Amino acid sequence: MKKPHLHGPFMANKTLNAQQAHWERVFLERTDMFGLEPSYAARRASEAFKGKGGTKILELGSGQGRDTLFLAGEGFQVNVLDYSNEGLKAIREKSQKLGISQSIVTLQHDIRQNLPFEDASFDGCFSHMLYCMALTTAELEFISQEIRRVLKPEGLNIYTVRNTNDAHYQTGINRGEDMWEVGGFIVHFFNREKVKHLAEGYTITGIEEFEEGNLPRKLFLVTLKKDKNV
């Protein structure tokens, strides 16, 4: 079985790279920034994963774990990657209190590097707003293909992104492409063409529009199925 490479593309832009330290500070100061209830996206993903019969899930960009804890509670074995150590620490502490720590494996990882797993390791991958972080299109292409590599044939890649109908789109400071910095957070906004562009090697089985939060944020919930023969 093919082993992962040891490196991936790195961003040279210091402004984009500084987002990691920003998120560490935010998670340290706001211990439940996104609340305790699982997201709508996580509930939908759970239904989709159960429909496929898989139990081994990869979650990327887990934040402080509201969706991680929900997925583990739904019976999934969840491998969690995030570049914020504070967020992962919170997940470990919460999972121990809930008695589900045996269902969660955490690892600090920069998603711009190759995923530290062998090919065809997971039944599904879930990420809530990871794709709309401070990542260039080239890096997103790389991430999508790494996810495809570690998914089993016909495995699902389910992700959410803020879309170009969002009220924050084209406000604040432009950081290149469709990335805009608002309140210290850099967001990469998506249109449907970008979703299709990043779906190489997958079949798009759904692009659902939904809203979240007080603004409200306007998002796409994207469901991709790994092509069987790719």
C-alpha distance (Angstrom), angle and dihedral (degrees) to the residues before:
residue distance angle dihedral
M1 . . .
K2 3.77 . .
K3 3.80 115.1 .
P4 3.81 120.4 -138.8
H5 3.78 118.6 -102.3
L6 3.77 118.9 -110.3
H7 3.75 99.2 -121.5
G8 3.76 145.4 32.6
P9 3.79 136.5 -173.9
F10 3.78 116.1 -57.2
M11 3.79 125.5 -151.3
A12 3.80 113.4 -119.5
N13 3.81 93.3 -165.6
K14 3.82 107.6 106.1
T15 3.80 92.8 -159.4
L16 3.79 91.8 57.4
N17 3.79 93.0 43.1
A18 3.82 90.8 52.6
Q19 3.81 89.6 68.1
Q20 3.81 91.0 84.4
A21 3.82 92.7 62.7
H22 3.80 89.5 43.7
W23 3.80 92.3 55.3
E24 3.81 91.6 46.1
R25 3.83 89.8 56.2
V26 3.79 92.6 45.8
F27 3.80 94.1 50.4
L28 3.80 91.3 47.0
E29 3.81 92.4 51.8
R30 3.83 98.0 37.9
T31 3.79 109.1 42.0
D32 3.82 95.1 -175.0
M33 3.79 101.8 27.1
F34 3.81 96.0 157.8
G35 3.79 97.0 33.7
L36 3.78 130.2 -111.2
E37 3.79 102.0 -85.1
P38 3.81 118.2 93.2
S39 3.78 116.9 -106.7
Y40 3.79 123.2 -103.4
A41 3.80 86.3 -115.7
A42 3.81 92.8 57.2
R43 3.80 91.2 51.0
R44 3.80 91.1 51.1
A45 3.81 91.1 45.8
S46 3.80 91.2 51.4
E47 3.80 90.1 54.6
A48 3.80 91.3 49.1
F49 3.80 94.4 47.7
K50 3.80 91.8 48.1
G51 3.79 89.1 50.0
K52 3.80 89.1 58.1
G53 3.80 92.3 46.7
G54 3.82 95.7 -125.0
T55 3.79 124.9 138.2
K56 3.81 105.8 179.2
I57 3.80 109.2 85.6
L58 3.80 134.4 179.3
E59 3.80 116.8 -149.5
L60 3.79 118.8 -165.2
G61 3.80 123.0 -163.4
S62 3.79 95.5 11.9
G63 3.81 97.7 175.9
Q64 3.80 109.6 -167.4
G65 3.77 94.2 -19.7
R66 3.80 109.7 -103.8
D67 3.82 90.1 137.3
T68 3.80 94.3 35.9
L69 3.79 91.8 57.5
F70 3.79 91.6 46.2
L71 3.82 93.6 51.0
A72 3.80 92.0 47.2
G73 3.80 89.2 49.2
E74 3.80 88.8 52.8
G75 3.79 90.0 60.4
F76 3.80 102.2 -95.1
Q77 3.79 126.0 134.6
V78 3.80 101.1 -129.9
N79 3.79 125.8 -159.6
V80 3.81 106.5 -163.8
L81 3.80 126.4 -157.8
D82 3.79 124.8 -176.4
Y83 3.80 134.6 148.6
S84 3.80 92.5 -135.8
N85 3.78 112.8 88.8
E86 3.82 90.0 -168.7
G87 3.78 91.1 57.9
L88 3.80 93.2 48.4
K89 3.79 91.2 47.8
A90 3.80 89.2 54.6
I91 3.81 90.8 50.7
R92 3.80 92.6 51.7
E93 3.81 92.3 49.1
K94 3.81 94.1 47.1
S95 3.81 93.8 45.6
Q96 3.79 91.2 52.5
K97 3.80 91.4 51.8
L98 3.80 90.6 49.8
G99 3.80 93.0 46.3
I100 3.80 94.9 -121.7
S101 3.82 100.5 105.1
Q102 3.81 90.1 115.1
S103 3.82 88.4 66.5
I104 3.81 95.9 53.5
V105 3.80 131.0 69.0
T106 3.81 116.2 -174.3
L107 3.80 128.3 -160.2
Q108 3.79 130.9 174.2
H109 3.78 106.7 -131.6
D110 3.80 140.7 158.6
I111 3.78 104.4 -126.4
R112 3.79 90.1 -148.9
Q113 3.81 87.6 73.7
N114 3.79 126.8 69.9
L115 3.78 115.0 -74.7
P116 3.83 109.7 -103.5
F117 3.81 94.4 -125.2
E118 3.78 137.4 93.5
D119 3.79 123.3 -108.8
A120 3.82 117.9 -74.8
S121 3.81 94.6 12.3
F122 3.82 100.2 138.2
D123 3.78 140.4 52.0
G124 3.79 91.9 -149.3
C125 3.78 146.2 -4.4
F126 3.81 126.3 -141.8
S127 3.79 128.8 -170.6
H128 3.79 126.3 168.8
M129 3.82 109.7 -153.9
L130 3.81 94.9 -25.8
Y131 3.81 90.9 120.6
C132 3.81 90.7 56.7
M133 3.80 94.7 54.3
A134 3.83 122.8 106.0
L135 3.79 93.8 -61.3
T136 3.79 127.2 131.5
T137 3.79 121.2 -129.8
A138 3.82 89.8 -107.5
E139 3.80 90.0 54.8
L140 3.79 91.4 46.9
E141 3.80 89.6 52.6
F142 3.79 88.6 53.4
I143 3.82 92.9 47.2
S144 3.80 93.1 49.0
Q145 3.79 91.4 52.3
E146 3.80 92.6 46.4
I147 3.80 89.5 52.6
R148 3.80 89.4 48.8
R149 3.81 89.9 51.1
V150 3.81 94.5 54.3
L151 3.81 94.7 43.6
K152 3.78 121.6 93.2
P153 3.83 116.5 -118.3
E154 3.83 109.0 -67.5
G155 3.82 89.7 8.5
L156 3.81 116.4 153.0
N157 3.78 127.6 -112.5
I158 3.81 106.8 -164.8
Y159 3.80 118.6 -178.2
T160 3.78 141.2 157.3
V161 3.80 130.8 -142.1
R162 3.76 135.9 177.2
N163 3.77 108.3 -109.1
T164 3.78 135.3 -142.8
N165 3.82 92.4 -96.2
D166 3.81 89.0 67.3
A167 3.82 116.2 116.8
H168 3.82 91.5 -124.4
Y169 3.80 94.1 55.6
Q170 3.83 111.1 119.4
T171 3.81 92.4 5.2
G172 3.79 127.3 113.8
I173 3.81 119.8 14.3
N174 3.80 121.8 -17.2
R175 3.82 111.1 -130.2
G176 3.80 97.1 -175.3
E177 3.80 133.4 -70.3
D178 3.82 107.7 14.9
M179 3.81 93.9 -31.4
W180 3.80 117.2 124.6
E181 3.80 128.4 -178.3
V182 3.79 114.0 -139.6
G183 3.79 121.3 171.7
G184 3.80 92.5 -12.9
F185 3.82 94.4 -52.4
I186 3.80 120.6 109.5
V187 3.81 113.6 -146.3
H188 3.80 127.1 -170.2
F189 3.82 106.6 -148.3
F190 3.82 120.6 -150.3
N191 3.76 136.2 -148.7
R192 3.81 123.1 -167.2
E193 3.80 91.6 -98.1
K194 3.81 90.6 60.9
V195 3.79 90.8 50.2
K196 3.80 89.5 53.1
H197 3.81 91.6 45.1
L198 3.81 91.6 56.2
A199 3.81 93.9 47.6
E200 3.80 98.0 82.5
G201 3.81 108.8 143.1
Y202 3.80 91.3 17.7
T203 3.78 138.1 86.6
I204 3.79 113.6 -129.6
T205 3.80 105.8 -130.3
G206 3.80 97.2 172.8
I207 3.81 146.1 4.1
E208 3.79 108.0 -173.3
E209 3.80 123.8 -177.6
F210 3.81 117.5 -141.1
E211 3.80 141.0 154.9
E212 3.78 132.2 -125.2
G213 3.80 136.6 -178.0
N214 3.78 133.3 6.3
L215 3.83 101.0 -57.8
P216 3.02 81.6 45.4
R217 3.79 106.2 -119.1
K218 3.79 111.8 -140.3
L219 3.78 113.8 -140.6
F220 3.77 146.3 174.7
L221 3.79 119.4 -132.7
V222 3.80 103.7 -152.5
T223 3.80 123.8 -164.7
L224 3.80 117.8 -167.6
K225 3.80 127.6 -179.3
K226 3.78 117.8 -152.5
D227 3.80 109.2 -117.4
K228 3.78 109.1 -109.1
N229 3.78 97.6 -131.1
V230 3.82 99.2 39.9
